[in-house]
Structures are given as structure tokens and as C-alpha cells.
Amino acid sequence: MGSANSYGLAALSALFWGANFNLAGPVLADMPPSQAAAARFILATVIMVAVTITRREGMAMLGIARRHGLRLGLIGVVGIAGFNILFFDAMRTTSAINGSLVMATNPLLTALLAAVMLGERLPRRQVAALPVAFLGVATVILGGGSAEGFHAGWGDLEMLAANLAWALYNVLARKLTPPGPQFANVTIVMGAGAAVLTLAALIGGGPAAVPGPGAAAALLTMVVLGSVLAYLFWSIAITRLGAGRTALFLNLVPVFATVIASLGGDSPNHGQLAGGAVVIAAVAYAMLPARRPVGGCLKEETT
């Protein structure tokens, strides 16, 4: 798969996750956070198992589970269970815009962890694009707050913890994911996360909640787009592009979240539009191939 296709998969993942911040509200109106998180990934795992078997990769999945189950399980515990427990609980008390803005700082955190744990060095374009993208996110924050301004409440603090869990997931996925069918790898990761989320929901107690039609539709959309396809696309992008470069696309999440919110009647203001433009420009700049002089002429770097 070429770099252009990998960039496209990373961008689609950002779009689907931007939608998740808007979809969480209707789901949490009918379900407790622990049950919502567990239901999301139980359904997602069932779909992934069915797709993996349909692709005749079931035996390969079992083989990968035997050889690499502990490594993939660790990725699932951190990136599926840890992140989503924090995400759903945070979305009870913070807004979709606030949540997506906190997560938009993830490329910086991922780049730091990737440098420490993987020894990755970002090309100059990515190094230059990261602070510019962060400036765009800051512009959205300053220009897109409520009348009371940006307030870091408990939900925002939980999103910061979720942000750390996601950065660690990015790095662990790059470091620990074995070669082989990506459907099989992602299915095992989701299964491990779903098991922990189910345990957390059972420990949390309380009667099982049955979502109404609106919440069920939102949950199903989160399952298919924001779980199955987004995690699969993200996993492929990380293995092709690296953790730090792929994480840059998370800067698009608050832009997509704001656009989707505007479709529901909450139109972005000038600050949000300006910040979103800066983020998109930074990501586009980072995607351009670097050029270096070789033997008196310019040669494109493709790595």
C-alpha cells in the first residue's frame, strides 16, 4: 500500500473519531459509561471476528493469538479498555468540542513517547508541522469556547488521561504489532479490550441498560465507523507510516468534530474556522515529500 493510501486511511480514522465525540452524547443519555464502552467493543469484536473468518483468516488469527496474544492483549488493554473507560466517563461532563480539542494534543505526546520508547526521529517537515498544528488547535480553543470560556473540569482531566492512554497505544501498536493479516491483529486487540471493558461493566454493577432507538443508532455508528473501520485503518497507517507521523492526523479530529457539530446547528465561529485552516495546512505540509540535494540535483525523499 502506497503512502498516499496510508495518509487517506489515517484521515478517515480522524473523521470517524471526530464523529464519535458527537455520537457519545446520545448514547450516554441512555446508558452508563461502562456499559456503553463494553457494548461498543463487544459488538465491534463480533463484527471483526465475522469479517476475519469471511476473509479466511480465522486460522491465521488463532495462530497469531497463540504466538503474540500477550503483546496484542497489552495493546488492547491500553488502547481499547483504558482509553474508552476514560473517554466515555469524560464525555458525561465535558463537551464534544472540549474532548476533541484535548485529544488534538496527542501528536505531541505520541511523538515524545515514540522518541523515548522507539527511538523514532521525525523528518524536518513533521517536526516543523507539529507546533504549527498545535497553534491551530490553540486558536480553535481560544476562538471556539463557550460564553464562560475554556474550563478544565473533571471531564477534561479524564480526557487528558485518555489522551495519554491513546499516545501509549500508538507507540505500543508500532512496537508490538506482529507482521501478518491486519484484520486478525486488530480483532485480537479489540477482543482483549472488550473482555476488560465487560469485566469493568460487571464490577460497576447496576441493571443492564437498553438504549432507545436514537442511542442504539448512535452506538451502532460508533461501532461500525468509529471502532471497526477506524481502528483497522489506524493500525494499518501506524505500521506503514510510523507512530509519530500517523499521530499528526489526530489534529484533524477537532476540525471534523466541529464540522459535524455545525451540521447539528452549532455553527463554527471565526476562531474555529481559522484554527481548523491552520491544522489542515500543517497536516498537508507534513504530507509533502521532502527534497534534498543529491549530486547537484534535487531528489525526493519517499521515506
Salt bridges, closest charged atoms under 4 A:
GLU57 OE2 - ARG55 NH2 3.14
ASP89 OD1 - ARG92 NE 2.84
GLU120 OE2 - ARG174 NE 3.80
GLU300 OE2 - ARG291 NH1 2.96
GLU301 OE2 - ARG292 NE 3.98
